Amino acid sequence: MKNEVSILSMASISAAGGTPQQIWDSYTGGVPRFTTYNTNKSTCAVGVLDKETLSALAEIRNKNDIYTHLDDTVLYALYVSRQILTKELRDKIIGINFGSSRGATKSLEYHHAQYKDTGECSSIASPSSTLGNISSWVSHDLGVAGPVISHSITCSTALHSMLNAVAWLQSGMSDYFIVGGSESAVTPFTLAQIRALRIYSKELEGFPCRALDIQKTSNTMVLGDAASALLLADGKVEGALAYIAGIGYATEALKHPVSISADAKCFQKSMAMCLKDKDLEEVDAIVLHAPGTIKGDKAEISAITKIFDKKMPALTSNKWCIGHTFGASGLMSVDLAIRMIQNNQFVGVPYVENQNVPKQVKTVLVNSVGFGGNAVSILISKNDSER
């Protein structure tokens, strides 16, 4: 990075809620926000949006006829994007990069089922089920001009959106950038795919997802729906919520389609790049990717230990509360990081004992990784004027 990048505004929706107070209360309340989901095979825990947010999304769909066919993934992206962009900026060159691990999941599954039943497809099957329509519709809805990018790098998708935005902003090719991740993947078929990997939680009570619990004896991933968006600008802008102070990325050689190495070499590389020339003792906390699987959680903690050694920051995750939100998960972690910085309060994991609680929360590292070891690390720091 040439210099720090300002985070001007943010919004998110998830099982934790859709307003800043709801979200903060959910994280600090220590109670997971899961519900049960019934399929024709079994019942499992999932994280779904609250009734108020679902009602607001339905209103968006019902007010405009051309929005009736949009996948929920697109609607989620529209909703959070509307919250972060003021009218005064709409004549600027604003880039948009929304990502999703699965894309328009529900639309794709619906139209595929229709094809299996009738042998024919609707005329909107293709345009409504492509990954690229997420950012395109956000751009249309906001009425802005600038580069429009949709992509998938599985679960590290949202943080890759941030990497892209930093590059565009610091090249001078865009004035502002909206970055986001959106995922509406709580469907029987998607749940069946994750169960087939034998990593989905079998628990319904207590804490079905036990991310960061290194004593757990079974995998505990829980799937959740969510979307999050940030508005970014290059340099230090007065009134910014926080700054992007470092970025890092890495991949590692594939040994299995869904796994990373036991000591997460990809995370070691991404964190080392992100923290280059930084004082490790200034990192107050890390929001881990920690999906709730035995191997995944241990590998990431091992990588952090190798980087920080005896200077270990406080470790946390939000997946115990909202689940793994796939392509949105990285930005949901950034969302938690910024809220901790704003409140100068560390939000720990309720069932993890003897946590290292920092005296202050001014600098937070966020990790994310996708299938195949595509790791990203982002360093978020407090606005200088508030330090």
C-alpha positions in Angstrom: 0.0 0.0 0.0 1.2 3.5 -0.8 -0.7 4.9 2.2 -3.7 4.2 4.5 -7.2 4.0 3.0 -10.2 5.5 4.8 -13.3 3.5 5.7 -16.0 6.2 5.5 -19.1 4.2 6.3 -20.3 0.6 6.8 -23.5 -1.5 7.0 -24.3 -5.1 7.5 -27.2 -7.6 7.9 -26.9 -11.0 9.4 -28.5 -13.1 12.1 -27.0 -10.5 14.5 -29.4 -7.9 13.2 -29.5 -5.0 10.8 -29.0 -1.9 12.9 -25.8 -0.9 14.7 -27.4 -1.3 18.1 -28.9 -4.7 17.3 -25.6 -6.0 16.0 -23.5 -4.7 19.0 -26.0 -6.1 21.4 -25.9 -9.5 19.7 -22.1 -9.7 19.8 -21.8 -8.5 23.4 -24.8 -10.5 24.7 -23.0 -13.8 24.4 -26.0 -15.7 22.9 -25.9 -17.2 19.4 -28.5 -16.0 16.9 -29.3 -19.3 15.3 -32.5 -20.9 14.4 -33.4 -24.5 13.2 -33.8 -25.4 9.6 -35.7 -28.5 8.5 -34.8 -30.4 5.4 -36.2 -33.7 4.1 -33.2 -35.4 5.7 -32.6 -33.7 9.0 -32.7 -30.6 11.1 -29.7 -28.3 11.6 -28.8 -24.9 13.1 -28.5 -21.9 10.7 -28.1 -18.2 10.9 -30.9 -16.3 9.0 -31.9 -12.6 8.9 -34.2 -11.1 11.4 -37.9 -10.3 10.6 -37.4 -6.5 10.4 -34.6 -6.9 7.8 -36.6 -9.5 5.8 -39.5 -7.1 5.8 -37.3 -4.2 4.5 -36.0 -6.5 1.7 -39.5 -7.5 0.7 -40.4 -3.8 0.4 -37.5 -3.2 -2.0 -38.6 -6.1 -4.1 -42.3 -5.1 -4.1 -41.7 -1.4 -4.9 -40.0 -2.1 -8.3 -41.3 -4.6 -10.8 -37.8 -5.2 -12.3 -36.6 -6.3 -8.9 -39.1 -9.1 -8.5 -36.8 -11.6 -10.2 -33.6 -10.7 -8.3 -31.9 -13.3 -6.2 -31.8 -12.6 -2.4 -28.0 -12.3 -2.7 -28.5 -9.3 -4.9 -31.2 -7.8 -2.7 -28.9 -8.1 0.3 -26.2 -6.2 -1.5 -28.7 -3.5 -2.6 -29.9 -3.0 0.9 -26.5 -2.6 2.6 -25.2 -0.4 -0.2 -28.1 2.0 0.1 -27.1 2.6 3.7 -23.5 3.6 3.1 -23.7 6.1 0.2 -24.8 9.7 0.6 -26.5 11.6 -2.2 -23.6 14.1 -2.2 -21.2 11.5 -3.5 -23.3 10.1 -6.4 -21.7 12.4 -9.0 -18.3 11.0 -8.2 -16.6 8.0 -9.8 -17.6 5.2 -7.5 -16.4 1.7 -8.1 -18.3 -1.3 -6.9 -16.9 -4.7 -6.1 -19.3 -7.1 -4.5 -18.4 -10.7 -4.2 -20.2 -13.9 -3.2 -18.9 -17.5 -2.7 -22.0 -19.1 -4.3 -23.6 -16.2 -6.1 -27.4 -16.3 -6.9 -27.9 -19.6 -5.2 -31.6 -19.6 -4.7 -32.3 -18.5 -8.3 -30.0 -21.1 -9.7 -31.6 -23.9 -7.7 -35.1 -22.7 -8.5 -34.5 -22.5 -12.3 -32.6 -25.8 -12.3 -35.5 -27.5 -10.6 -37.9 -25.9 -13.1 -35.8 -27.2 -15.9 -35.8 -30.7 -14.4 -39.6 -30.7 -14.2 -40.4 -29.2 -17.5 -37.3 -29.4 -19.7 -37.5 -25.7 -20.3 -36.1 -22.5 -18.8 -37.5 -19.1 -18.1 -36.1 -16.2 -20.1 -34.8 -14.7 -16.9 -33.0 -17.9 -15.8 -29.6 -16.9 -17.1 -29.5 -13.2 -16.2 -30.9 -13.7 -12.7 -28.6 -16.6 -11.8 -25.2 -15.2 -12.8 -22.6 -14.0 -10.3 -22.0 -10.8 -12.2 -25.5 -9.4 -11.7 -24.7 -8.6 -8.0 -22.5 -5.5 -8.5 -24.3 -4.6 -11.7 -27.6 -4.2 -9.9 -26.0 -2.3 -7.1 -24.6 0.1 -9.6 -28.0 0.4 -11.3 -29.8 0.9 -8.0 -27.4 3.6 -6.8 -27.1 5.3 -10.2 -23.4 5.7 -10.0 -20.6 5.5 -12.6 -17.4 3.6 -12.1 -15.9 0.1 -12.5 -18.3 -2.7 -11.6 -16.8 -6.0 -10.5 -18.4 -9.2 -9.2 -16.2 -12.1 -8.2 -15.9 -15.3 -6.2 -12.8 -16.5 -4.4 -15.0 -18.6 -2.1 -14.8 -17.6 1.6 -12.1 -15.0 1.2 -14.2 -13.2 -1.4 -15.1 -10.1 0.6 -11.6 -9.3 1.7 -10.4 -9.8 -1.9 -12.9 -7.0 -2.7 -11.0 -4.8 -0.3 -7.7 -5.7 -2.0 -9.2 -4.7 -5.4 -10.5 -1.5 -4.1 -7.2 -0.4 -2.6 -5.5 -1.1 -6.0 -8.1 1.0 -7.9 -8.2 3.8 -5.4 -4.4 4.1 -5.2 -4.0 4.0 -9.0 -6.2 7.1 -9.2 -8.8 5.4 -11.4 -11.7 5.8 -8.9 -12.7 8.4 -6.4 -14.5 6.1 -4.0 -15.1 2.4 -3.8 -18.0 0.3 -2.4 -16.8 -3.1 -1.4 -19.0 -5.9 -0.2 -19.8 -9.5 0.3 -23.3 -11.0 0.1 -24.5 -14.5 0.6 -27.9 -16.1 0.7 -27.0 -19.7 0.7 -29.2 -21.3 3.4 -30.9 -23.8 1.1 -31.3 -27.6 1.3 -28.8 -28.2 -1.5 -26.1 -26.0 -0.1 -26.5 -27.5 3.4 -26.3 -31.0 1.9 -23.0 -30.0 0.2 -21.5 -28.9 3.5 -22.8 -31.9 5.3 -21.1 -34.1 2.7 -17.8 -32.6 3.7 -18.6 -33.8 7.3 -17.9 -30.4 8.8 -21.4 -29.3 9.7 -22.4 -29.0 13.3 -24.8 -31.7 14.6 -25.8 -29.6 17.6 -29.0 -27.5 17.9 -28.7 -26.3 21.5 -26.2 -24.1 23.4 -23.4 -23.1 21.0 -23.8 -25.2 17.8 -20.8 -23.4 16.3 -17.7 -23.6 18.6 -15.2 -21.5 16.6 -11.9 -21.1 18.4 -12.7 -23.9 20.9 -9.5 -26.0 20.4 -10.8 -28.6 22.7 -13.8 -29.6 20.6 -13.9 -33.2 19.3 -16.2 -32.7 16.3 -16.6 -30.2 13.5 -19.1 -27.4 14.2 -19.5 -25.2 11.1 -22.9 -23.5 10.9 -24.0 -21.7 7.8 -25.4 -18.2 7.9 -26.9 -15.6 5.5 -25.4 -12.1 5.5 -24.2 -9.1 3.6 -21.8 -6.3 4.5 -20.6 -3.2 2.7 -18.0 -0.5 3.2 -17.4 2.8 1.5 -13.6 3.5 0.9 -11.6 6.5 -0.1 -7.8 6.8 -0.6 -5.8 8.6 2.1 -6.9 9.9 5.4 -10.3 11.5 5.2 -11.6 13.5 8.1 -14.4 11.7 10.0 -13.4 8.3 8.8 -14.6 5.3 10.9 -11.2 3.7 10.7 -8.3 3.1 8.3 -7.0 0.2 6.3 -3.4 0.2 7.6 -2.1 -3.0 5.9 -3.0 -5.7 3.4 -1.6 -9.1 2.8 -2.5 -12.1 0.6 -1.2 -15.5 -0.2 -2.0 -18.9 -1.5 -0.5 -22.3 -0.9 -0.2 -25.5 -2.9 -3.3 -27.6 -3.0 -3.2 -31.0 -1.3 -7.0 -31.3 -1.0 -9.7 -29.1 -2.5 -11.0 -27.8 0.9 -8.0 -27.9 3.2 -5.0 -25.8 4.2 -1.8 -27.0 5.7 -1.6 -27.9 9.4 0.2 -24.6 10.2 -1.7 -22.6 7.6 1.3 -21.4 5.5 -1.0 -19.2 3.5 -2.0 -17.3 6.6 1.6 -17.0 7.8 2.4 -15.4 4.4 -0.6 -13.1 4.3 -0.1 -11.9 7.9 3.6 -11.3 7.4 2.9 -9.2 4.3 0.1 -7.3 6.1 2.3 -6.6 9.1 5.5 -5.8 7.4 7.3 -2.9 9.2 4.6 -2.9 11.8 5.2 -3.3 15.6 3.4 -6.5 16.4 2.7 -5.3 20.0 0.4 -2.6 18.5 -2.0 -5.3 17.3 -4.6 -5.5 20.0 -6.8 -8.2 18.6 -7.3 -10.6 15.7 -10.7 -11.6 14.2 -10.0 -15.1 12.9 -11.6 -16.8 10.0 -12.0 -19.8 12.3 -14.9 -21.7 10.6 -15.6 -23.9 13.6 -13.8 -27.0 12.1 -11.2 -28.9 14.1 -8.4 -28.6 11.5 -9.3 -25.2 10.2 -9.3 -23.5 13.7 -6.1 -25.2 14.8 -4.2 -24.4 11.6 -5.0 -20.7 11.8 -4.1 -20.5 15.5 -0.9 -22.3 14.7 -0.1 -19.7 12.0 -0.8 -16.8 14.3 1.4 -18.3 17.0 4.3 -18.6 14.5 3.9 -14.9 13.5 3.4 -13.4 16.9 5.2 -15.9 19.1 5.1 -14.4 22.7 3.4 -11.2 21.6 0.0 -12.8 21.0 -3.0 -10.4 20.6 -6.5 -11.2 21.8 -8.2 -13.7 19.5 -11.9 -13.7 18.6 -14.5 -14.7 16.0 -18.1 -13.9 15.2 -19.1 -17.3 13.8 -20.3 -18.5 17.2 -23.0 -15.9 16.9 -23.9 -15.6 13.2 -22.4 -18.7 11.6 -20.1 -18.9 8.6 -21.4 -16.5 6.0 -19.2 -17.8 3.2 -18.4 -14.9 0.7 -19.6 -12.3 3.2 -17.6 -13.7 6.1 -14.5 -11.6 5.7 -16.3 -8.3 5.7 -18.5 -9.4 8.6 -15.3 -9.9 10.5 -14.1 -6.4 9.4 -17.5 -5.1 10.6 -16.9 -6.6 14.0 -13.4 -5.2 14.1 -14.6 -1.7 13.4 -17.4 -1.9 16.0 -14.8 -3.1 18.6 -12.6 -0.1 17.7 -15.5 2.3 17.8 -16.5 1.1 21.3 -13.0 0.4 22.4 -14.2 -2.9 23.7 -13.0 -6.4 22.9 -15.8 -8.9 22.2 -14.6 -12.3 23.1 -16.0 -15.8 22.4 -18.4 -16.7 25.3 -17.2 -20.3 25.8 -13.5 -19.7 25.5 -11.9 -19.5 29.0 -8.8 -17.5 30.0 -9.0 -15.2 27.1 -6.4 -12.5 26.6 -8.5 -9.4 26.9 -6.7 -6.2 25.7 -6.8 -3.0 27.7 -7.7 -1.1 24.5 -8.9 -1.9 21.0 -7.3 0.5 18.4 -5.7 -1.9 15.9 -7.3 -5.2 14.8 -6.1 -7.7 12.3 -8.7 -9.6 10.2 -8.1 -13.0 8.5 -10.1 -14.8 5.9 -9.4 -17.8 3.7 -11.2 -19.7 1.0 -11.1 -23.2 -0.4 -7.7 -23.9 -1.8 -5.8 -21.7 0.7 -6.6 -18.2 -0.7 -5.8 -16.2 2.4 -6.2 -12.5 3.0 -5.2 -10.4 6.0 -6.4 -6.8 6.6 -5.1 -4.5 9.3 -7.8 -2.1 10.6 -6.7 0.9 12.7 -8.4 3.6 14.7 -9.0 7.1 13.2 -5.9 9.2 14.1 -8.0 12.0 15.6 -9.5 9.6 18.1 -6.3 7.9 19.1 
